[in-house]
Amino acid sequence: MSLDLLVQIIHSQRQDDWNDRNKAAFEALFGAEDGRYPRSAQKCVALRAPEMSPETGVPFAAYIHPSNPNSGPYSGFSFVVFPCPNEPCLVGLVVGTQGLTPDEAILGRPGHGRKVRAICEWLNQTWGNGEQIAWAKQDPTRTDVSVPDSLTLRWSFYKSAFDRYGKVMYALFKPTPDREVTQTAVAAVLDLLFEERGYDVNARHKKDAESIKAQWFGCLMPNITQDDVIEHLKLRRYVIIQGPPGTGKTRMALELLRGAYDGFGRTVQFHPNTTYEAFIGGLAPTLSGTELGLQFRPKLGILMEAAAEAINLRNA
């Protein structure tokens, strides 16, 4: 299979012939005979895999945007493998240290970040066995935010990679001993990379790709029940429900208001004309007996009115 050589590299601690082995794995990804992706897709990525030496710094192999130079810092987002002497390679998606261009449209699109987070959540739920094996940043464009300390401590064997590239990493997968899991995880990430750049998998791999996508897509748009929302509200007093129009978000909120809260509450419809004064409070014109016929007085907004009602109910 086209991913076999790449999976072998990820699970090997070999440091010799790093460039040649990655070249072979890269080439195996493309072509109609057995490649997962069409030969034409090869033009949207370029391999960067410097031979390991003290001069190269932190070793890596990356599939980067082909507009980048052959050496030196690069930009855009990339699929990267970081080798480790006594562990499988760390696998991830990384923003080049030179910035988002030419992938700023992809990285800045909310859907890209949600898909990456869904893949990582799916990996944790399905194969984590109670441990975290994948992580994703909330916003891939936030190169000022590093990998959290809690994760770098647990995955301390990748310290050199975190120290050098922690701020530009936005999705990571720590392979388990099961190579089939690694192959599935790598397929999910690479399929997304090529999809974002306008290329689909070859026909013979279509069924596998659709099966993998269907699995992680369940974490992109999970089914949320009223009981789930009520439990969240008990824990932290607020919950945000998101989803496309017409999926029942407002209906669920109204049913919760009528049922779980016995009608004690109110709904607020936000729109582009909603102001700070309308929501929190401010000065508003009121009728008066003055020559002008009106004057400005403090007026509570929706939130402050709700807070006042809650205080009155508590004191009643």
Residue pairs with C-beta under 8 A, 6 or more apart in sequence:
1 34
1 36
1 183
2 28
2 29
2 30
2 34
2 35
2 36
2 37
2 205
3 28
3 29
3 36
3 183
3 186
3 187
3 190
4 28
4 183
5 21
5 24
5 25
5 28
6 25
6 26
6 28
6 29
6 81
6 186
7 179
7 182
7 183
7 186
8 25
9 21
9 22
9 25
9 61
9 81
9 89
10 81
10 88
10 89
10 91
10 175
10 182
10 186
11 88
11 89
11 175
11 179
11 182
13 83
13 84
13 85
13 86
13 87
14 21
15 52
15 59
15 83
15 85
18 49
18 50
18 51
18 52
18 59
18 61
18 83
19 49
19 50
19 51
22 47
22 49
22 61
22 81
23 47
23 49
26 47
26 63
28 34
28 35
29 35
29 36
29 37
29 42
29 190
30 36
30 37
30 38
30 39
30 41
30 42
31 38
31 39
32 38
32 39
32 202
34 204
35 202
36 187
36 190
36 191
36 201
36 202
36 205
36 209
37 190
37 194
37 199
37 201
37 202
38 199
38 200
38 202
40 199
41 194
41 197
41 199
43 66
44 65
44 66
44 194
44 197
44 198
44 199
45 63
45 64
45 65
45 66
45 79
45 193
45 194
45 197
46 63
46 64
46 65
46 66
46 68
47 61
47 62
47 63
47 64
48 60
48 61
48 62
48 63
48 64
48 68
48 71
48 74
48 78
49 60
49 61
49 62
50 56
50 59
50 60
50 71
52 59
52 83
57 164
58 82
58 160
58 161
58 163
58 164
58 165
59 82
59 83
60 80
60 81
60 82
60 83
60 161
61 80
61 81
61 83
62 74
62 78
62 79
62 80
62 81
62 94
63 78
63 79
63 80
63 190
63 193
64 74
64 76
64 78
64 96
65 74
65 75
65 76
65 77
65 78
65 96
65 102
65 103
67 76
67 102
68 74
68 75
68 76
68 96
73 96
73 97
73 98
74 96
74 97
74 98
75 95
75 96
75 97
75 98
75 99
75 100
75 101
75 102
75 103
76 95
76 96
76 100
76 101
76 102
76 103
77 93
77 94
77 95
77 96
77 100
77 103
77 106
77 107
77 140
77 170
77 193
78 93
78 94
78 95
78 96
79 91
79 92
79 93
79 189
79 190
79 193
80 91
80 92
80 93
80 94
80 165
81 89
81 90
81 91
82 89
82 90
82 91
82 92
82 158
82 161
82 165
83 89
84 90
84 157
84 158
84 161
86 157
87 157
87 158
88 174
88 175
88 182
89 175
90 155
90 158
90 161
90 172
90 173
90 174
91 172
91 173
91 174
91 175
91 182
91 185
91 186
91 189
92 169
92 170
92 171
92 172
92 173
93 116
93 140
93 169
93 170
93 171
93 189
93 193
94 165
94 168
94 169
94 170
95 107
95 140
95 141
95 143
95 168
95 170
96 168
97 165
97 168
99 143
100 107
100 108
100 141
104 141
106 112
106 196
106 197
107 140
107 141
108 141
112 140
112 196
113 136
113 137
113 138
113 139
113 140
113 170
114 220
115 192
115 216
115 220
116 136
116 140
116 170
116 171
116 192
117 136
117 138
117 171
117 219
118 216
118 217
118 219
118 220
119 134
119 136
119 171
119 185
119 188
119 189
119 192
119 216
119 219
120 134
120 135
120 136
120 171
120 172
120 173
121 134
121 136
121 216
121 219
122 188
122 215
122 216
122 218
122 219
123 133
123 134
123 173
123 181
123 185
123 188
123 216
124 132
124 133
124 134
125 219
126 215
127 133
127 176
127 178
127 181
128 134
132 151
132 154
132 174
133 173
133 174
133 175
133 176
134 171
134 172
134 173
134 174
134 185
135 147
135 148
135 151
135 171
135 172
136 170
136 171
136 172
137 145
137 169
137 170
137 171
139 145
140 170
140 171
143 167
143 168
144 167
145 167
146 162
146 166
146 167
147 162
147 166
147 167
147 169
147 172
151 172
152 158
152 159
152 162
152 166
155 162
155 172
155 174
158 174
162 169
171 189
173 182
173 185
173 186
173 189
175 181
175 182
175 185
176 182
184 212
187 208
187 209
187 212
188 212
188 213
188 216
191 201
191 209
191 212
191 213
194 200
194 201
200 206
200 209
201 208
201 209
221 243
224 241
224 252
226 252
226 255
226 256
226 259
226 260
229 239
229 241
229 252
229 256
230 256
230 260
232 239
233 239
233 260
241 249
241 252
241 253
242 249
243 249
250 267
253 267
254 267
257 263
257 265
257 267
264 313
265 306
266 302
266 306
268 279
268 302
275 282
276 282
276 301
277 283
277 284
277 299
277 301
278 301
278 302
279 301
279 302
279 303
280 301
280 303
280 304
281 298
281 299
281 300
281 301
281 303
281 304
282 298
282 299
282 301
283 296
283 297
283 298
283 299
284 296
284 297
284 298
284 299
285 294
285 295
285 296
286 294
286 295
286 296
286 297
286 299
287 293
287 294
288 294
288 295
300 308
